[in-house]
């Protein structure tokens, strides 16, 4: 099972392929920031990890 997303991770939407930084993830909802705008997403399965915080 993959680790949950954490603050600072870069994620990609699996269908539309846009990327954003994780601001917060409580295990059920992602708060993402892209170009200074933030939005909540409740379907974590729609996202994949691109770059974990710290770059590894």
Secondary structure, 3 states (H helix, E strand, C coil): CCCCCCCCCEEEECCCCCEEEEEEECCCCEEEEECCEEEEECCHHHEEEEECCCCC
